[in-house]
Amino acid sequence: MYAGKIVEQAPVNPLFEAPLHPYTQGLMAAIPKMDRPVPANRRLQAISGIVPSLYELTTACAFRSRCNFQFERCSEEPPIFEAGPERSVRCWRHE
């Protein structure tokens, strides 16, 4: 979920193996890898930007200002698209 809306649904293994939504991808990239040490000069990956205020949401995609893949269509809120067996994602890239 992001900004109070479901952005991706999938069984656990497919979700962790290949997240589809940019927010889910960012969350997965931020998970520390416990099987290998993190160099002292390297920080965990973070999602850029600031979470939108729930009082100021627009009719655009709520993740748009933080997304590395945004394009013109993201000015509209995407519906949830079917993305495979038991998978769905709220992102125009999967239209």
ABEGO torsion letter per residue (X at the ends): XBGGBBABBBBAAAAAABBABAAAAAAAAABBBAABBBBAABBBBBBBEBBBBAAABBABBAAAAABAABBAAAABBBBBBBAEBGBBBBBAAAX
